[in-house]
Amino acid sequence: MYLLSLFLALALRPLLVFATWGYTDDGSNYVIDVGSKLVFKVSKTNGDINSIVYRGTEYQGYSGKNSHIQSGLGRSTVTIASHTSPANLLMVTITYGTLVHYIVARSGQNDIYLLTNKGDASVAALRFILRLKPNIFPHDLSTPDFYDNVGATVEASDVVRNSNGYTKSKHYQGSNYGRVMDFDYVGKTTGKVGVWLIRSNHEKASGGPNVAEDLYEILFYSMCHTDPERWGLHGPYVLSFTDGDTPKKELFARNPNWSWFDTLGIKGWVADSARGYVAGIGIANMKSGHTYTVALSNADYQYWGVAASGRGAYTIKRVVPGTYKLTVYKGEYGVYTTSVSVNAGSATALHTITPDSDPSDVAAIWRIVHSINNPQPTYMHPSDPRLSSWGPEDFTVGKTAISSFPGYMWKDVNNDHLVYFKLTAGQIASAKTIRIGITEAYANGRPTIAVNGWTSPLPSASTQGSTRSLTVGTYRGNNHIYSFTVPASAFLTDVTQWNILKITIISGSGNTGYLSAGISIDCVDLY
Ligand SMILES: *[C@@H]1O[C@H](CO)[C@@H](O)[C@H](O)[C@H]1NC(C)=O
């Protein structure tokens, strides 16, 4: 009996262990076996990935939904080609109108490489979505009961609340993720199986949210975008399976060797040899406590490089040739712009840059800096009970903790915030300037001020992205500084008394509550 079962085991094992590299056509799908632990299917009708089996377990799909661009492309032309040079690989090409999407597998790799060329606006293609079977990977531990206990929608149906009042939305970034530039991948692991979506270099993208029960690669995000939508090739971005570990670093977009894509005829592909780079020797007058980033942007591409601390040297690699607007960011605030040209195969060398528009170069009498690193509702709705009250609470310069100044103000939630301050006899002898720096505005919200009995002229709205913003997890819009000249006559002549600054959000637009006109505040100062 023992011998017989041993014999059977030996006879069966090779079938399970030695997967064969290659593909078959099952009539409906191209069935691709990477020759390791991964077998996946691509629909010949519409290019959907409708099965992903890793080590014998199906991970793809729920409620009959597949993994694909947008919510599926519809009937497409789907072809497959096999290459033996520069590597053994299979490439599925899906053409739908002006959109071409590629799915590439390499022999022996448990990775699916994805590339998406968006030709124009005629095809909606804002994302690739990987739909994972539920209850295999762990949920967000901060809200363990959330997925089984969705109570009510909060504003649109895309923001929901459970019975604890905890809010959740596909728009909110998980708390472990920050800006696009801060992380290489999203994903989940059970400890034994990890599934990861490794991001593209985002040279064609415009930011976006990250992870939910589904994994997304965002190609363009229509809410609150400040960039143009860029046409052309996104990717590769990589769906990678592991035996529980985090994904291989060589797949990260920040340091890839994609030379094996160069000869595959991918529409819009630009080889490294046809790219250039920017090398700057430094940035002068950097303020401590801030990371400086140098970014390039034009209508077709965007890139960035982080400046080293100390002298601020930076490089921006693998840039497609062209003319770019260069912006030096102190944190997330642009303090210098210029224009640079990048040529193929060479470096554009830049001398030391001295930022010319850093608001903190002005010596202020007082300055309330709302640190955007404080807890912010980037991963919950501003009504969420885990956040502290938005106020209004009065703020007394020199007494109140800076952290209690509201990061957001809405016309219908916490309007008419008061700031108490004293000035010396010398200071009230001349007019002063009060600045309110905002990072985002919703529904044309903008601040107007009163100082004691004096009221400012009403400023006009800043230019911001479309649809919602503050309630869908972002305070990042177009930074704007409102500057008010306050006449000397506005200040109290009794210097022992507190002057009262009132900040009031105005707008002719907006709804009620958190959908009323609002702003996200970075800084308020007086000089
Ligand atoms: C990139 O990979 C190719 C092989 O695919 C290799 O020939 C080349 O040397 C690599 N380049 C770098 C910079 O490592």
The ligand as a Gaussian input file, in Angstrom:
#p B3LYP/6-31G(d) Opt

LIG

0 1
 C       19.787000      45.982000     -19.238000
 O       19.481000      44.650000     -19.545000
 C       20.117000      44.171000     -20.734000
 C       19.632000      42.761000     -20.959000
 O       18.244000      42.713000     -21.052000
 C       21.616000      44.224000     -20.577000
 O       22.227000      43.845000     -21.789000
 C       22.036000      45.647000     -20.222000
 O       23.410000      45.661000     -19.947000
 C       21.271000      46.139000     -19.014000
 N       21.591000      47.528000     -18.806000
 C       21.980000      47.985000     -17.636000
 C       22.259000      49.453000     -17.571000
 O       22.104000      47.294000     -16.653000

